[in-house]
Amino acid sequence: MKDNIYLSIKKNDEVEIRNIEFPDLIKRDESRKAFSLLFDMFNYLGLDVDIKDICYSDNGKPYIKDSTIKFNYSHSKNYIACSVSSIEMGIDIEDDFKISDEARLMYLPGINDDIRRTFVTKEAYCKLLGDFNDEFFKKIDVNRIKNNKYEINNMDYNLVLFYDGESKKINIIL
């Protein structure tokens, strides 16, 4: 798995919730499905990860205690995306994206086009850095981000995966 990035994108209704004891923070079905897909990826990659070893930093970034394995996940109304690697990543996916005018003006000032794509880019970048501060989010200029990026923009969803280090091959797991 060294420095490879593995990505899985599934429709929400294609993922069954595993029979595992989820961390207390994971309450919504979409989050439980994301964790279920994540553990399917761990199994596929031959990684022995115990759900009890999943922790969260003070800023809310998930990590595996005492492990070099990195992961990130995102879910929207209809899709779930998970990534696993040995390098830091941040991922976001949105499909049925609705944002109020008030929130758009607060979080995406001056952005009138590609609102969903801009929001996803900012969110994935925050997840990479583990910084979920509203003020930081507002100030991000998506045109100045220097990290490597893998992006899918289609009619169904926008997905952005940021990662540290050199350019990597993204391995899609179906």
C-alpha positions in Angstrom: 0.0 0.0 0.0 3.1 2.2 0.3 2.1 5.7 -0.8 -0.7 4.5 -3.0 -4.1 6.1 -2.7 -7.2 3.9 -2.8 -10.6 5.4 -3.4 -14.1 4.0 -3.4 -17.2 5.8 -4.5 -20.6 4.1 -4.0 -24.2 5.1 -4.2 -25.6 5.4 -0.7 -28.2 2.6 -1.4 -25.4 0.2 -2.5 -23.8 0.1 0.9 -25.2 -1.9 3.7 -24.5 -1.0 7.3 -22.1 -3.5 8.9 -22.8 -5.1 12.2 -20.1 -3.4 14.1 -19.9 -1.2 17.2 -19.6 2.3 15.8 -17.8 5.1 17.7 -20.3 7.3 19.6 -19.8 10.2 17.2 -21.1 8.0 14.3 -24.9 8.2 14.7 -26.4 9.0 11.2 -27.0 6.1 8.8 -24.9 7.9 6.1 -21.9 8.0 8.5 -22.4 4.4 9.4 -22.5 3.5 5.7 -19.3 5.5 5.2 -17.6 3.5 8.0 -19.0 0.3 6.5 -17.5 1.1 3.1 -14.3 2.1 4.8 -14.0 -1.2 6.6 -14.8 -3.0 3.3 -11.8 -1.2 1.8 -9.6 -2.1 4.8 -10.6 -5.8 4.3 -10.0 -5.6 0.5 -6.5 -4.1 1.1 -5.7 -6.8 3.8 -5.5 -4.3 6.6 -6.4 -5.4 10.1 -8.1 -2.4 11.6 -10.2 -2.5 14.8 -12.9 0.1 14.9 -12.0 0.7 18.6 -8.7 2.2 17.3 -10.4 4.9 15.3 -9.9 8.3 17.1 -10.5 11.9 16.3 -8.1 14.8 16.7 -9.1 17.9 18.6 -10.2 19.4 15.3 -12.3 16.4 14.3 -9.9 14.6 11.8 -10.3 10.8 12.1 -7.2 8.7 12.5 -6.2 5.2 13.5 -4.4 5.0 16.8 -0.7 3.8 16.6 -1.0 3.3 12.8 0.6 4.7 9.6 -2.7 4.0 7.8 -4.5 7.2 6.9 -8.1 7.5 5.8 -10.8 10.0 5.1 -14.5 9.8 4.1 -17.3 11.9 3.0 -21.0 11.4 2.2 -23.7 13.4 0.6 -27.4 12.6 0.0 -26.8 9.9 -2.6 -23.1 9.1 -2.5 -20.3 7.9 -0.2 -16.6 8.3 -0.9 -13.7 6.8 1.2 -10.0 7.0 0.7 -7.2 5.0 2.3 -3.4 5.5 2.0 -0.2 5.9 4.0 -0.2 9.7 3.3 -2.4 12.4 4.6 -5.6 13.1 2.6 -8.8 15.1 2.7 -11.9 14.2 0.6 -15.3 15.7 0.0 -18.2 14.7 -2.2 -21.5 16.5 -2.8 -24.4 15.7 -5.1 -27.7 17.3 -4.1 -26.0 20.5 -2.9 -28.2 23.3 -1.6 -26.9 26.3 0.2 -28.8 29.3 1.4 -28.0 32.7 0.1 -26.9 33.7 3.6 -24.6 30.8 4.0 -23.2 31.3 0.4 -22.4 34.9 1.2 -20.8 33.9 4.5 -18.7 30.9 3.4 -18.3 31.5 -0.3 -18.0 35.3 -0.6 -17.6 36.5 -4.2 -18.3 33.1 -5.6 -21.2 33.0 -8.1 -20.3 30.2 -10.5 -19.4 26.6 -9.6 -20.6 27.0 -6.1 -20.8 23.3 -5.4 -17.4 22.6 -6.8 -15.8 25.5 -4.8 -17.5 24.3 -1.6 -16.3 20.7 -2.2 -12.7 22.0 -2.9 -12.6 24.0 0.3 -14.1 21.2 2.4 -11.6 18.6 1.1 -8.7 21.0 1.8 -9.9 21.6 5.4 -10.1 17.9 5.9 -6.5 17.4 4.5 -5.2 20.0 7.0 -7.5 18.9 9.8 -8.6 22.5 10.2 -12.4 23.0 10.4 -12.4 26.6 11.5 -15.1 28.7 9.9 -12.8 31.7 9.5 -10.2 29.6 7.8 -12.8 28.0 5.5 -14.0 31.5 4.4 -10.5 32.7 3.6 -9.4 29.7 1.4 -8.6 30.8 -2.1 -9.1 27.6 -4.1 -6.8 29.0 -6.9 -3.9 29.2 -4.5 -4.0 25.6 -3.0 -0.7 23.9 -3.9 -1.4 20.4 -2.7 -2.0 17.6 -5.2 -5.6 17.1 -6.2 -7.7 14.4 -7.8 -11.1 15.7 -8.9 -14.3 14.3 -10.5 -16.9 16.7 -11.7 -19.9 15.3 -13.4 -23.7 15.7 -13.5 -24.1 13.4 -10.5 -21.6 14.7 -8.1 -18.4 16.7 -7.4 -15.6 15.0 -5.6 -12.2 16.4 -4.6 -9.4 14.5 -2.9 -6.4 16.4 -1.7 -3.2 14.7 -0.6 0.3 15.5 0.5 3.5 14.6 -1.3 4.3 13.9 -4.9 1.8 13.0 -7.6 0.3 9.6 -7.0 -1.8 7.0 -8.8 -5.3 6.9 -7.6 -6.6 3.3 -7.4 -10.3 3.1 -7.7 -11.9 0.2 -5.8 -15.4 -0.6 -7.0 
